[in-house]
Amino acid sequence: MPVKNRLADLQPEIAAWRQDIHAHPEIGFGTVRTAALVAEKLREFGCDEVVTGIGQVGVVGVIKGKSDSKGKVIGLRADMDALPILEATDVPYKSETDGAMHACGHDGHTAMVLGAAKYLAETRNFDGTVVVIFQPAEELGSGAKAMCDDGMMDCFGVQEVYGLHNWPGMPVGEFAIRPGAMMAATDEFFIDVTGKGCHAAEPNAGVDPTVVASQIVMALQTIISRNMDPVLQGVLSVTAFTTSSTAFNVIPQSVAMRGTVRTHSLETQDMIERRISEVATNTAAAFGATAEVRYLRHVPITINSDEPAEFAAEIARSVSGACHEAPLVMGGEDFSYMLMERPGAFIFLGNGDTAGVHHPAYNFNDEAIPAGCSWFAELVERRMPAA
């Protein structure tokens, strides 16, 4: 079954929705206009139920098949939020909001799930129930959790849940997936080093926290190279380093550092968190300083259930003829919260030769729309076939 003809016919309309959303980006839980547009479209499509305000501004639409009592209840998820980035494209639908843009393709994800919803509401060629889920704040790593915390899965009886993300560099309309861990847990750490400030001409009178913090930065790199099993994957990056003084002739009192950790296993995550604290505090102590460490676990590992992942790949092959094995990705995805509550799968959809996500020149490729919509729709029809 290739791309569905009806969805190919709808491509210009779906692309127009996408471009409208792109022109009006909203960040985090501020996706008020986008959520209103989504709810309006779902009602227009004839969804059996449309509920707003889940997870603050999330939207859920319910579409019942020919027999809603026989089949499963399957969730299809899209993220709606943009990023705080100044857009550097020259498209006619360029962001009208300074300092905000859809640099990750969530405008495309939202439009594709809307397109699949329109098709499924028209045809209803399945036995069961489809729950289309539109979440805010994926980039904050908390929108999916907010919707789950509001009881969405139980309230709508969701039994399985599926989502996708566009993937620059992969041919348009092709797919990639892997069972098990696919995207990383995203953690954040803070290290505050306190020494003893003094005149820069008399370093012996103080304890220089810049030297101490620099030693900590270098020592932290050995956690990945010397403490982690070499066959596993992990990232530890110090991304900010700020002193309490900017004067050229002052040794500051303190240094604040911040960074991120990315892992694909709980054991590795636990080890790195423990070692960051040990390395920072003991290195500081060796120089006569102190270090205070805070470690925050944000988005969990995105783990695809084995059988749903294989089914998702089968559908991808039927739609596009190509489904590759996805690489392990060190980026995070808060769809992981939904996969922690229900079995399901997350898949990548080729965006072609475009700028990478989170780049100011990025733009979602509207040519990918028919394949993405068809994957959602075919998944529903094959997972819950009509009698």
CORTA-V910291 format. One record per residue. RES is the residue in one letter. PSI is psi in whole degrees, 0 to 359 (999 if undefined). Layout:
BEGIN
res=RES psi=PSI
res=RES psi=PSI
END
This chain:
BEGIN
res=M psi=107
res=P psi=190
res=V psi=134
res=K psi=132
res=N psi=318
res=R psi=320
res=L psi=327
res=A psi=321
res=D psi=327
res=L psi=353
res=Q psi=314
res=P psi=322
res=E psi=316
res=I psi=319
res=A psi=324
res=A psi=321
res=W psi=314
res=R psi=316
res=Q psi=328
res=D psi=316
res=I psi=320
res=H psi=321
res=A psi=343
res=H psi=64
res=P psi=146
res=E psi=143
res=I psi=144
res=G psi=232
res=F psi=12
res=G psi=22
res=T psi=53
res=V psi=310
res=R psi=316
res=T psi=315
res=A psi=321
res=A psi=319
res=L psi=315
res=V psi=312
res=A psi=319
res=E psi=316
res=K psi=316
res=L psi=321
res=R psi=319
res=E psi=323
res=F psi=343
res=G psi=29
res=C psi=147
res=D psi=335
res=E psi=139
res=V psi=122
res=V psi=132
res=T psi=170
res=G psi=19
res=I psi=129
res=G psi=45
res=Q psi=293
res=V psi=15
res=G psi=156
res=V psi=139
res=V psi=133
res=G psi=143
res=V psi=129
res=I psi=119
res=K psi=140
res=G psi=195
res=K psi=325
res=S psi=103
res=D psi=354
res=S psi=346
res=K psi=320
res=G psi=188
res=K psi=179
res=V psi=112
res=I psi=132
res=G psi=137
res=L psi=122
res=R psi=141
res=A psi=150
res=D psi=146
res=M psi=347
res=D psi=158
res=A psi=189
res=L psi=153
res=P psi=69
res=I psi=141
res=L psi=120
res=E psi=140
res=A psi=29
res=T psi=170
res=D psi=27
res=V psi=151
res=P psi=340
res=Y psi=29
res=K psi=151
res=S psi=133
res=E psi=5
res=T psi=113
res=D psi=132
res=G psi=11
res=A psi=140
res=M psi=158
res=H psi=83
res=A psi=8
res=C psi=358
res=G psi=14
res=H psi=335
res=D psi=319
res=G psi=320
res=H psi=315
res=T psi=315
res=A psi=322
res=M psi=319
res=V psi=325
res=L psi=317
res=G psi=317
res=A psi=321
res=A psi=319
res=K psi=315
res=Y psi=312
res=L psi=325
res=A psi=329
res=E psi=314
res=T psi=319
res=R psi=41
res=N psi=57
res=F psi=157
res=D psi=113
res=G psi=201
res=T psi=136
res=V psi=132
res=V psi=109
res=V psi=130
res=I psi=124
res=F psi=111
res=Q psi=150
res=P psi=174
res=A psi=36
res=E psi=321
res=E psi=338
res=L psi=349
res=G psi=20
res=S psi=355
res=G psi=316
res=A psi=319
res=K psi=319
res=A psi=319
res=M psi=319
res=C psi=319
res=D psi=334
res=D psi=4
res=G psi=22
res=M psi=314
res=M psi=315
res=D psi=320
res=C psi=319
res=F psi=4
res=G psi=28
res=V psi=131
res=Q psi=329
res=E psi=155
res=V psi=140
res=Y psi=148
res=G psi=167
res=L psi=164
res=H psi=136
res=N psi=154
res=W psi=99
res=P psi=144
res=G psi=344
res=M psi=142
res=P psi=144
res=V psi=130
res=G psi=352
res=E psi=164
res=F psi=162
res=A psi=140
res=I psi=163
res=R psi=145
res=P psi=160
res=G psi=207
res=A psi=132
res=M psi=320
res=M psi=157
res=A psi=158
res=A psi=140
res=T psi=112
res=D psi=163
res=E psi=142
res=F psi=153
res=F psi=135
res=I psi=119
res=D psi=114
res=V psi=128
res=T psi=124
res=G psi=226
res=K psi=112
res=G psi=154
res=C psi=179
res=H psi=138
res=A psi=339
res=A psi=350
res=E psi=63
res=P psi=336
res=N psi=344
res=A psi=354
res=G psi=190
res=V psi=110
res=D psi=109
res=P psi=340
res=T psi=321
res=V psi=316
res=V psi=311
res=A psi=324
res=S psi=319
res=Q psi=322
res=I psi=317
res=V psi=313
res=M psi=319
res=A psi=326
res=L psi=330
res=Q psi=337
res=T psi=346
res=I psi=315
res=I psi=317
res=S psi=337
res=R psi=345
res=N psi=336
res=M psi=142
res=D psi=125
res=P psi=338
res=V psi=351
res=L psi=173
res=Q psi=140
res=G psi=153
res=V psi=135
res=L psi=116
res=S psi=128
res=V psi=120
res=T psi=352
res=A psi=143
res=F psi=108
res=T psi=129
res=T psi=160
res=S psi=357
res=S psi=145
res=T psi=5
res=A psi=144
res=F psi=342
res=N psi=23
res=V psi=127
res=I psi=121
res=P psi=167
res=Q psi=329
res=S psi=163
res=V psi=136
res=A psi=128
res=M psi=154
res=R psi=148
res=G psi=185
res=T psi=153
res=V psi=137
res=R psi=129
res=T psi=163
res=H psi=5
res=S psi=148
res=L psi=325
res=E psi=316
res=T psi=319
res=Q psi=313
res=D psi=316
res=M psi=315
res=I psi=318
res=E psi=315
res=R psi=316
res=R psi=327
res=I psi=316
res=S psi=315
res=E psi=314
res=V psi=315
res=A psi=311
res=T psi=320
res=N psi=325
res=T psi=316
res=A psi=316
res=A psi=325
res=A psi=336
res=F psi=6
res=G psi=19
res=A psi=180
res=T psi=155
res=A psi=130
res=E psi=128
res=V psi=133
res=R psi=132
res=Y psi=123
res=L psi=126
res=R psi=121
res=H psi=253
res=V psi=131
res=P psi=173
res=I psi=136
res=T psi=112
res=I psi=115
res=N psi=135
res=S psi=142
res=D psi=304
res=E psi=314
res=P psi=326
res=A psi=318
res=E psi=320
res=F psi=317
res=A psi=321
res=A psi=320
res=E psi=316
res=I psi=319
res=A psi=317
res=R psi=322
res=S psi=331
res=V psi=315
res=S psi=346
res=G psi=356
res=A psi=124
res=C psi=110
res=H psi=166
res=E psi=120
res=A psi=146
res=P psi=161
res=L psi=128
res=V psi=135
res=M psi=353
res=G psi=160
res=G psi=164
res=E psi=122
res=D psi=1
res=F psi=341
res=S psi=327
res=Y psi=322
res=M psi=322
res=L psi=341
res=M psi=335
res=E psi=332
res=R psi=149
res=P psi=156
res=G psi=198
res=A psi=155
res=F psi=136
res=I psi=154
res=F psi=143
res=L psi=126
res=G psi=132
res=N psi=1
res=G psi=193
res=D psi=78
res=T psi=170
res=A psi=154
res=G psi=161
res=V psi=150
res=H psi=15
res=H psi=141
res=P psi=345
res=A psi=4
res=Y psi=148
res=N psi=134
res=F psi=140
res=N psi=111
res=D psi=343
res=E psi=342
res=A psi=349
res=I psi=310
res=P psi=320
res=A psi=315
res=G psi=314
res=C psi=318
res=S psi=324
res=W psi=313
res=F psi=311
res=A psi=315
res=E psi=324
res=L psi=314
res=V psi=312
res=E psi=329
res=R psi=328
res=R psi=330
res=M psi=66
res=P psi=140
res=A psi=144
res=A psi=999
END
